[in-house]
Each structure stands twice: as structure tokens, then as C-alpha cells.
């Protein structure tokens, strides 16, 4: 029995070591093809010729990086168009089901960035992100070189963290939220849960105690709190300092009392990247929101109001790439080693 326990402990330790190895970032390598996977009708693989066969778009982007201010003129295919060419799977019984989906872009070095499908959709956020395959240098369209045959662009971002180079995969997936509504009706509080430092509930008084921000949309003046500041400052986002730009692999799902959901990537909200001025509003033209509840999302730059979740009951922060925390895994390995050692001692000195 002791030998069986010892072998089981050793096997478990090897499994955890394998998990650690699988999550270690490989060395960056130039990409030559990318896959489109997940919630699509037809998964596809694109090489350079495949991308060039799609409608071409040219854009000039400026952003800051570790090397300072950058300005590049890229040509490529629309990121939304690349996804759409595979056919996006949505549930027709769920209103705006596309808004409950995310896109995970992965580079050959394991670097990952999540985009909300709603921020890319022309009907909502309408971000003109590209899967770029060339750059204009001295007036000549030039391959991206060390950045691979293709990379994601994020025009309008303050920094270049969401420009995923050496693009390997675009994975379209549902948010994973299982938060249920409360049967509809006017709400009086919402709760923030998930990958946060503390679970916090907010009612009207709690929101009004925070710094007020305003936005005028369609002639209506909304007052509320910064969506980003509420998550980042008032609640606190749980980030892994060992993961480069870990915040860019996270997203938040807003759920209304009727169960309606919409995703926002933390990258689009973060002032260092997308810097979208979205807010959690509690007043319109100085008055309560009435049938929209005590609080709702307002996304001023969206084309349509599908992501304006009313009667807010929940905000859930998710990581698109959850991995075992190093400290947790180390503790497990230590425990397994102790168990294995104890078992070996028992087998040598049976009572």
C-alpha cells in the first residue's frame, strides 16, 4: 500500500511539473501561419497568401512602447473580418449573444491579449483593429520581419501592449459567465466578484461616494463613476506580476437583472491602453435612471447601446488564461514531496 501511495504521489508531482512547463513561455519565433478557432462555424488556418486574399485595409497608428513613441503604417485584413470569414457561432435565442464573447489573441512566445467581441463588432465598439501583414517603410510595403508574418494592431491605444506580434491563434469563445439574472426589474445594488482582491457590493450611496465623472451622449448628460477606476481602485484587480501585461488577459462581464450580459476587456478600459471613458452611471440629466435601475453601463463611443447594461446586478472579472499560481503549485509540490518521503520512510521502517 505504501509503495502505491508513493508512486501516486510521484505521479501527481510529475503532473504538476508538466503543467508548469506547459505554462512557461517559449522563446519567440517568427510566425508563418495563424489559426482561427473556437466558436466559429469553420476553423481556418491562414498563411500570408490567405490573409492577402481578404479585403486590404491600410492604417497609420501611433503609440508608445519601451523604445519610445512609435508611428507605423500597416496594411492587413480587418480582425473582425478574419473572424467573420470563419462564421461566428451565436445563439439566436439570446439577445446580442455576440456581446458575451471574447477573442484571445496568442503569439508564438505565449503572449496573450483578450479583446471583447463587442469592442470589435462594427455594430458596437467598432474598433478597426487589423491582422496586419506588412508595414510601409520608405514608401514600400514591407513584411513585418521579426514581428512575424502577421500581428494584431490596436489603433487608438495609448501603448502598444495589445499589438500582438508573431500571431499564432485567434480563439473566439464565450465569456464563461454563469451569473443568472434576478428575474428582471429595477435593481438597488450590484456585486463585483471574480479575479479581484475583494468582493464588494455597491448601492447608490456607495457609488455617489466615489469621484464623479460625466459623459454627454445623444444630448443626455450621464453622471456616475469611471468603470475602470471602480474595478482598479475601489475593488482592486488580482494580477500576477510574473505575467507580462497580465491585465490585458482579463475581461469583465456585466449582467443585468434580466440576465442580459456584455463583456468589456480590461485592455479597452485601462487608461494605459484602450482608454475608453466608459462609466457606471447613476443619473441622467440630474435625475435617477428610473426603469434602467439605480446603475447602468454607459459606453459613450459605442455605435449602438447594446453594451449599455441596465439594472446592473453583477460585474465578474475573468482571466482568459488562468494558470496555477506559482506559490500555490510550489506548495503542492512540497506537500507531495513530503508525503512521498514519509511514505518511503514508512516502507523502510514498518511498525
C-alpha positions as CSV (number, residue, x, y, z in Angstrom):
1,X,0.0,0.0,0.0
2,X,2.8,2.3,0.9
3,X,4.5,1.8,-2.5
4,X,1.3,2.5,-4.3
5,X,0.9,5.8,-2.3
6,X,4.5,6.7,-3.1
7,X,4.0,6.1,-6.8
8,X,0.7,8.1,-6.8
9,X,2.4,11.0,-5.1
10,X,5.3,10.9,-7.5
11,X,3.0,10.8,-10.5
12,X,1.0,13.7,-9.1
13,X,4.2,15.7,-8.7
14,X,5.2,15.0,-12.3
15,X,1.7,16.2,-13.5
16,X,2.2,19.5,-11.7
17,X,5.7,19.8,-13.1
18,X,4.3,19.2,-16.6
19,X,1.6,21.9,-16.0
20,X,4.3,24.4,-15.0
21,X,6.3,23.5,-18.1
22,X,3.3,23.9,-20.3
23,X,2.6,27.4,-19.0
24,X,6.2,28.5,-19.4
25,X,6.5,31.0,-22.2
26,X,8.5,29.5,-25.1
27,X,11.1,31.6,-26.9
28,X,9.6,33.9,-29.5
29,X,9.7,32.6,-33.1
30,X,8.6,34.3,-36.3
31,X,5.1,33.1,-37.2
32,X,4.2,31.8,-40.7
33,X,0.5,30.9,-40.1
34,X,-2.3,31.6,-37.7
35,X,-5.4,29.6,-36.8
36,X,-8.9,30.8,-36.1
37,X,-10.6,28.5,-33.6
38,X,-13.3,28.3,-31.0
39,X,-16.9,29.4,-31.5
40,X,-16.7,29.5,-35.3
41,X,-18.5,27.5,-38.0
42,X,-15.4,26.7,-39.9
43,X,-12.0,26.8,-38.1
44,X,-9.4,28.1,-40.5
45,X,-5.6,28.4,-40.9
46,X,-4.3,31.5,-42.7
47,X,-0.9,31.9,-44.2
48,X,0.3,35.2,-45.8
49,X,-1.4,34.5,-49.1
50,X,-4.7,33.7,-47.3
51,X,-4.6,37.0,-45.4
52,X,-3.8,38.9,-48.6
53,X,-6.8,37.4,-50.3
54,X,-9.1,39.2,-47.9
55,X,-10.0,42.9,-48.4
56,X,-6.9,45.0,-47.6
57,X,-7.0,48.0,-45.2
58,X,-4.2,50.5,-44.5
59,X,-4.0,52.5,-41.3
60,X,-1.4,54.6,-39.5
61,X,-1.1,54.0,-35.8
62,X,0.8,55.9,-33.1
63,X,1.6,54.5,-29.6
64,X,4.3,54.4,-27.0
65,X,6.5,51.4,-26.2
66,X,9.6,50.6,-24.3
67,X,11.5,52.2,-27.2
68,X,9.5,55.4,-27.0
69,X,7.0,56.9,-29.4
70,X,6.1,54.7,-32.4
71,X,4.3,55.5,-35.6
72,X,3.6,52.8,-38.2
73,X,1.5,52.5,-41.3
74,X,0.2,48.9,-41.5
75,X,-1.7,47.0,-44.2
76,X,-3.8,44.0,-43.3
77,X,-7.2,42.4,-43.0
78,X,-9.8,43.5,-40.6
79,X,-9.6,41.5,-37.4
80,X,-13.4,41.4,-37.2
81,X,-13.4,40.3,-40.9
82,X,-11.0,37.5,-40.3
83,X,-13.2,36.2,-37.5
84,X,-16.3,36.7,-39.6
85,X,-14.9,34.7,-42.5
86,X,-14.9,31.6,-40.4
87,X,-18.5,32.3,-39.4
88,X,-19.2,33.3,-35.8
89,X,-21.4,31.0,-33.8
90,X,-24.1,32.8,-31.8
91,X,-27.3,31.6,-30.1
92,X,-30.2,33.2,-31.9
93,X,-32.3,32.8,-28.8
94,X,-30.0,35.0,-26.7
95,X,-30.3,38.7,-27.4
96,X,-27.0,40.1,-28.7
97,X,-25.2,36.9,-27.8
98,X,-22.1,38.2,-29.6
99,X,-21.6,40.6,-26.7
100,X,-21.0,37.6,-24.3
101,X,-17.9,36.5,-26.3
102,X,-14.2,37.3,-26.2
103,X,-11.3,36.8,-28.6
104,X,-8.0,35.6,-27.3
105,X,-5.0,36.5,-29.5
106,X,-1.8,34.5,-28.8
107,X,1.7,35.0,-30.1
108,X,4.4,32.3,-30.7
109,X,6.0,33.3,-27.4
110,X,2.8,32.6,-25.5
111,X,1.9,36.3,-25.0
112,X,-1.8,36.6,-24.8
113,X,-4.3,39.5,-25.1
114,X,-8.1,39.4,-24.9
115,X,-10.5,41.5,-26.9
116,X,-14.2,41.7,-26.2
117,X,-16.1,40.7,-29.3
118,X,-18.4,43.7,-28.7
119,X,-15.5,46.2,-28.9
120,X,-14.5,44.8,-32.3
121,X,-18.0,44.5,-33.8
122,X,-18.9,47.3,-36.2
123,X,-22.4,47.4,-34.6
124,X,-21.0,48.2,-31.1
125,X,-17.4,49.2,-30.2
126,X,-16.4,49.3,-33.9
127,X,-12.6,49.2,-33.3
128,X,-10.8,49.0,-36.6
129,X,-8.1,46.5,-35.4
130,X,-6.2,44.7,-38.1
131,X,-4.4,41.4,-38.6
132,X,-1.6,43.3,-40.3
133,X,0.9,41.6,-42.6
134,X,3.0,44.5,-44.0
135,X,4.3,47.9,-43.0
136,X,5.0,50.9,-45.2
137,X,8.7,51.7,-45.0
138,X,10.1,54.5,-47.2
139,X,7.0,54.2,-49.3
140,X,7.4,50.4,-49.8
141,X,5.1,47.8,-48.4
142,X,7.5,45.6,-46.4
143,X,7.0,42.3,-44.5
144,X,6.9,42.6,-40.7
145,X,10.1,40.7,-40.2
146,X,10.8,39.9,-36.5
147,X,7.1,40.6,-35.8
148,X,6.1,37.5,-37.8
149,X,4.0,37.2,-40.9
150,X,1.1,38.8,-39.1
151,X,0.3,40.8,-36.0
152,X,-2.7,42.4,-34.3
153,X,-3.0,46.1,-34.3
154,X,-5.0,48.2,-31.8
155,X,-5.4,51.7,-33.3
156,X,-6.1,54.4,-30.8
157,X,-4.4,52.6,-27.9
158,X,-2.0,54.7,-25.8
159,X,0.6,51.9,-25.6
160,X,1.5,49.0,-27.8
161,X,0.7,46.2,-25.4
162,X,-2.3,44.9,-27.5
163,X,-0.2,44.8,-30.7
164,X,0.3,41.0,-30.6
165,X,3.2,40.2,-32.8
166,X,4.1,36.7,-34.3
167,X,0.4,36.0,-34.2
168,X,-0.3,32.3,-33.8
169,X,-4.0,31.9,-32.9
170,X,-7.3,33.8,-32.6
171,X,-9.7,31.9,-30.3
172,X,-13.3,33.1,-30.1
173,X,-15.0,31.9,-27.0
174,X,-18.0,32.6,-24.7
175,X,-17.2,34.6,-21.6
176,X,-17.8,31.7,-19.2
177,X,-20.1,33.7,-17.0
178,X,-22.9,31.6,-15.4
179,X,-24.3,34.6,-13.4
180,X,-28.1,34.4,-13.5
181,X,-30.3,37.4,-13.5
182,X,-32.8,38.1,-10.7
183,X,-35.9,37.8,-12.8
184,X,-35.8,41.3,-14.2
185,X,-37.0,44.5,-12.5
186,X,-35.3,47.6,-11.1
187,X,-32.1,47.0,-9.1
188,X,-30.7,48.6,-6.0
189,X,-27.2,47.1,-5.8
190,X,-24.6,45.1,-7.8
191,X,-21.7,43.0,-6.7
192,X,-18.1,42.8,-8.1
193,X,-16.6,39.3,-8.0
194,X,-14.1,37.1,-9.7
195,X,-10.4,37.9,-10.3
196,X,-10.5,40.8,-7.8
197,X,-8.7,41.5,-4.5
198,X,-12.0,41.7,-2.6
199,X,-15.7,41.1,-3.3
200,X,-17.6,44.4,-3.0
201,X,-21.2,45.3,-3.3
202,X,-22.3,48.8,-4.4
203,X,-25.6,50.6,-3.8
204,X,-26.4,54.1,-4.8
205,X,-24.8,55.7,-1.8
206,X,-21.6,53.8,-2.3
207,X,-21.4,54.9,-5.9
208,X,-22.1,58.5,-5.1
209,X,-19.3,58.5,-2.5
210,X,-16.8,57.9,-5.3
211,X,-15.4,60.6,-7.6
212,X,-18.0,61.6,-10.1
213,X,-17.4,61.5,-13.9
214,X,-19.8,62.7,-16.6
215,X,-20.4,61.9,-20.3
216,X,-22.8,63.5,-22.7
217,X,-24.3,61.0,-25.2
218,X,-27.1,61.8,-27.6
219,X,-27.8,65.1,-25.8
220,X,-28.2,63.4,-22.4
221,X,-25.7,64.1,-19.6
222,X,-24.9,61.0,-17.6
223,X,-23.2,61.1,-14.2
224,X,-21.6,58.2,-12.5
225,X,-18.2,56.6,-11.7
226,X,-15.4,55.6,-14.0
227,X,-15.8,51.9,-14.9
228,X,-12.0,51.4,-14.8
229,X,-11.5,53.2,-11.5
230,X,-14.2,51.3,-9.8
231,X,-12.5,48.0,-10.8
232,X,-8.9,49.1,-10.4
233,X,-9.1,51.4,-7.4
234,X,-12.3,50.8,-5.5
235,X,-12.2,47.0,-5.7
236,X,-8.7,46.0,-7.0
237,X,-7.9,43.7,-9.8
238,X,-6.0,40.5,-8.9
239,X,-2.9,40.5,-11.2
240,X,0.1,38.1,-11.5
241,X,3.2,40.3,-11.6
242,X,5.1,37.4,-13.2
243,X,2.9,37.6,-16.3
244,X,3.7,40.5,-18.7
245,X,0.7,42.8,-19.0
246,X,-1.5,40.4,-17.2
247,X,-4.3,42.9,-17.1
248,X,-4.6,42.5,-20.9
249,X,-5.6,38.9,-20.5
250,X,-8.6,39.8,-18.3
251,X,-12.2,40.9,-19.0
252,X,-15.3,41.9,-17.1
253,X,-18.8,40.6,-17.7
254,X,-21.7,42.9,-16.8
255,X,-25.0,41.2,-16.1
256,X,-28.4,42.9,-15.7
257,X,-31.4,41.7,-13.6
258,X,-32.9,40.1,-16.7
259,X,-29.8,38.0,-17.3
260,X,-28.6,40.2,-20.2
261,X,-24.8,40.1,-20.5
262,X,-22.0,42.1,-22.1
263,X,-18.2,41.7,-22.0
264,X,-15.6,44.5,-21.7
265,X,-11.9,43.7,-22.0
266,X,-9.8,45.4,-19.3
267,X,-7.5,46.4,-22.1
268,X,-10.1,48.6,-23.6
269,X,-10.9,50.2,-20.3
270,X,-7.4,50.7,-19.0
271,X,-6.1,54.3,-19.5
272,X,-2.7,52.9,-20.4
273,X,-4.1,51.1,-23.4
274,X,-7.7,51.5,-24.9
275,X,-8.6,54.3,-22.5
276,X,-12.3,54.1,-23.2
277,X,-14.3,56.5,-21.0
278,X,-17.0,54.0,-20.1
279,X,-18.8,54.7,-16.8
280,X,-21.3,53.2,-14.4
281,X,-23.9,55.8,-14.5
282,X,-26.5,56.5,-11.7
283,X,-28.1,59.7,-13.1
284,X,-29.2,61.1,-16.4
285,X,-29.6,64.9,-16.7
286,X,-29.5,65.1,-12.9
287,X,-32.3,62.5,-12.4
288,X,-32.3,58.9,-11.3
289,X,-32.3,56.3,-14.1
290,X,-35.8,55.0,-13.3
291,X,-36.6,51.8,-15.1
292,X,-32.9,51.4,-16.0
293,X,-32.2,50.7,-12.3
294,X,-30.0,52.5,-9.9
295,X,-27.0,51.9,-12.1
296,X,-26.2,51.0,-15.7
297,X,-23.2,50.8,-18.0
298,X,-22.7,53.8,-20.4
299,X,-20.2,53.2,-23.3
300,X,-20.1,56.7,-24.9
301,X,-18.0,55.7,-28.0
302,X,-20.0,52.6,-29.0
303,X,-22.1,52.8,-32.2
304,X,-25.2,51.2,-30.6
305,X,-26.2,50.9,-27.0
306,X,-26.1,47.1,-26.8
307,X,-23.4,47.1,-24.2
308,X,-25.2,49.7,-22.0
309,X,-26.3,47.0,-19.5
310,X,-29.1,48.4,-17.4
311,X,-30.4,47.2,-14.0
312,X,-26.9,46.1,-13.2
313,X,-26.6,43.2,-10.7
314,X,-23.1,41.8,-11.3
315,X,-19.7,42.5,-12.5
316,X,-17.4,39.5,-12.9
317,X,-13.7,39.8,-13.7
318,X,-12.3,36.8,-15.5
319,X,-8.9,35.7,-16.7
320,X,-8.8,34.4,-20.2
321,X,-5.7,32.3,-19.4
322,X,-6.0,31.0,-15.8
323,X,-2.9,29.1,-14.7
324,X,-1.9,27.7,-11.3
325,X,-0.2,30.5,-9.2
326,X,3.5,29.7,-8.8
327,X,3.3,29.8,-5.0
328,X,0.3,27.5,-4.9
329,X,2.0,25.0,-7.2
330,X,5.2,25.2,-5.2
331,X,3.2,24.4,-2.0
332,X,1.5,21.5,-3.7
333,X,4.8,20.1,-4.9
334,X,6.4,20.5,-1.5
335,X,3.4,18.7,0.1
336,X,3.6,15.9,-2.4
337,X,7.4,15.6,-1.8
338,X,6.8,15.4,2.0
339,X,4.1,12.7,1.5
340,X,6.3,10.7,-0.8
341,X,9.2,11.0,1.7
342,X,7.1,10.0,4.6
343,X,5.7,7.0,2.6
344,X,9.2,5.9,1.8
345,X,10.3,6.1,5.4
346,X,7.2,4.1,6.5
347,X,8.1,1.4,3.9
348,X,11.7,1.2,5.2
349,X,10.7,1.1,8.9
350,X,7.3,-0.6,9.1
351,X,5.6,-0.5,12.5
